Amino acid sequence: MANIKSAVKRAKQAAVSHTRNKAGKSRCLTSRKKVLAAIESGNKEEALKAFSAYTSVLDKTAKKGIICKNNASRKKSRMATSIAKLA
């Protein structure tokens, strides 16, 4: 453990941001699994509904800096392509 006051504060801040980032990534993965489950079942309406929620979660995590905006954009694009193939 750090002895210097600023280093102690930085360690606390890192721990807080780590849990926040982990929660954000977990939220993304959970919503992604819902979209993939809907795609696997072949239900396009349900897939589109879950995709809408997924894009919202991705945008929020990208806005907070948990993931890069290009990363979020790529994930949305690939998921939209797989939903379009459902037709």
C-alpha positions in Angstrom: 0.0 0.0 0.0 1.2 3.5 -0.8 2.4 5.8 1.9 2.1 9.1 0.1 -1.3 10.8 0.5 -1.8 11.4 -3.2 -0.9 7.8 -4.0 -3.4 6.6 -1.5 -6.1 8.8 -3.0 -5.2 7.5 -6.5 -5.5 3.9 -5.4 -9.0 4.6 -4.0 -10.0 6.3 -7.2 -8.7 3.5 -9.3 -10.7 0.9 -7.3 -13.9 2.9 -7.7 -13.4 3.4 -11.4 -12.5 -0.3 -11.8 -15.8 -1.4 -10.3 -17.7 1.2 -12.4 -16.0 0.1 -15.6 -16.6 -3.6 -14.8 -20.3 -3.0 -14.2 -20.5 -1.1 -17.6 -18.8 -3.9 -19.5 -21.0 -6.5 -17.8 -24.1 -4.5 -18.8 -22.9 -4.5 -22.4 -22.3 -8.3 -22.4 -25.7 -9.0 -20.8 -27.6 -7.0 -23.4 -25.5 -8.6 -26.2 -26.4 -12.1 -24.9 -30.1 -11.1 -25.1 -29.8 -10.0 -28.7 -27.9 -13.1 -29.7 -30.5 -15.3 -27.9 -33.2 -13.6 -29.9 -31.3 -14.1 -33.1 -30.7 -17.8 -32.3 -34.4 -18.3 -31.7 -35.2 -16.6 -35.1 -37.5 -14.0 -33.6 -36.8 -10.8 -35.6 -39.2 -8.6 -33.6 -37.6 -9.6 -30.3 -34.2 -9.3 -31.8 -34.9 -5.7 -33.0 -36.2 -4.8 -29.5 -33.2 -6.2 -27.8 -30.9 -4.6 -30.4 -32.4 -1.2 -29.6 -31.6 -1.7 -25.9 -28.1 -3.0 -26.8 -27.3 0.1 -28.9 -28.4 2.3 -26.0 -26.2 0.5 -23.6 -23.2 0.7 -26.0 -23.7 4.4 -26.6 -23.8 5.1 -22.8 -20.7 3.1 -22.1 -18.9 4.8 -25.0 -20.0 8.2 -23.7 -18.6 7.4 -20.3 -15.3 6.3 -21.8 -15.5 2.6 -20.7 -15.2 1.5 -24.3 -14.0 3.4 -27.4 -16.7 5.0 -29.6 -15.3 3.2 -32.6 -15.6 -0.1 -30.7 -19.2 0.6 -29.9 -19.9 1.6 -33.5 -18.3 -1.6 -34.8 -20.3 -3.8 -32.4 -23.6 -2.1 -33.4 -22.8 -2.5 -37.1 -22.0 -6.2 -36.8 -25.1 -6.9 -34.7 -27.3 -5.0 -37.2 -25.8 -7.1 -40.0 -26.6 -10.4 -38.2 -30.2 -9.2 -37.6 -30.6 -8.2 -41.2 -29.6 -11.8 -42.3 -32.5 -13.1 -40.3 -35.1 -12.1 -42.9 
